[in-house]
Each structure stands twice: as C-alpha cells, then as structure tokens.
Amino acid sequence: MAELTKTDDAGATEAGAERGRGLKVHHLRPAPGAHRKKIRVGRGEGSKGKTAGRGTKGSKARKQVPARFEGGQMPLHMRLPKLKGFNNPNRIEYQVVNVATLAELFPDGGQVGKADLVARGAVRAKAPVKVLGNGDLDVALHITADAFSASAREKIAAAGGSVTES
C-alpha cells in the first residue's frame, strides 16, 4: 500500500498514474439496448423477406414514393394560389371621412367626435376613423379622430379649427 502512494519526481502519485491507464477508448460501449442490429429486408423468405414488408404490387411496392405524392391527384403545391401577395395581420383598417363630408354634416362648425360621426351615420362605431383632405372646409371644426392626413390637418387649421388624435 505504501508503495502505491509514493510520489515520483514529477509529483504524481503512482496510484493516480495507474488509474489513468485503466480506461481506454476501446473499453467504451453503448448503453444496453441503445443499438439494435440493422434489419436486412428482402433477403430470402424469412421474416421481412421476399416483399420486404411492402405488400404485393403497386407503386409503393416497386420504388420509394415521395411523401407529397397524392396518387395522381393534383398536388397540393399546384392547388395553392400563386403570387397573390402578402396580407399584413397587423394592418389597421381605418374608416375614412373626407373634409367635404364633415362640412356637409356639420355646417355650423363646433366640436366633432367619433360619437357625433356615428350619430350622423358617417362611420360605424367600432372601427378607427381617419380624416382625409378631399374637398373644401369653410367652417371651424374641432375634430377628435384616430388619424388625420397632412392635407386634412392643413385645411382644418386654415378654416380656424383644430385636430386632436385620440
């Protein structure tokens, strides 16, 4: 025992050197059950022989058929629409109201909100509203909406009104 724990000039114990020599690459083995033998199909009339588990006749028995093959039916990649563009799922779909429409609906001017536009039938209640600058405005309107175009802002300001984004 005493001989195994002696140190040599390099400072390593003989027991440690003995341990290092014990395990080699050729000693390594896979875990039990990790590897199974390859099944040799189509090599005689034993198990998996002759037809190799493919049944008799037909295209699937003769050759490998791609998974996408649908038996002569029009393939999925040809049934789908081609080059139809991209639909952005985050797009905000505004209801538009022109400045000319606002001038017709509110000839006396004043405060205009989304509830007022819904009451006059210009927009629906649940979708956001955007004011566009098509037409002329000659009354001062103080408008509250979800969005405004640049030309609508200019025309409302020129008529003496104001814009507020909600």
PEWOBEL-V486468 format. One record per pair of residues at least 24 apart in sequence whose C-alpha atoms are under 6 Angstrom apart, sorted by the first residue. I is the first residue (numbers start at 0). GAP is how many residues later the second one is. D is the distance in Angstrom with one decimal. If there is no record, write none. Layout:
i = <I	I>
gap = <GAP	GAP>
d = <D	D>
//
This chain:
i = <93	93	93	94	95	95	95	96	97	97	97	97	98	98	98	99	99	102	108	108	108	109	110	111	111	112	112>
gap = <34	35	36	34	33	34	35	34	33	34	35	36	34	35	36	35	36	34	30	31	32	31	31	30	31	30	31>
d = <5.2	5.3	5.9	4.8	5.9	4.9	5.8	4.9	5.7	4.7	5.7	5.3	5.3	5.8	5.7	4.5	5.4	5.7	5.3	5.2	4.9	5.1	4.8	6.0	4.8	6.0	4.9>
//
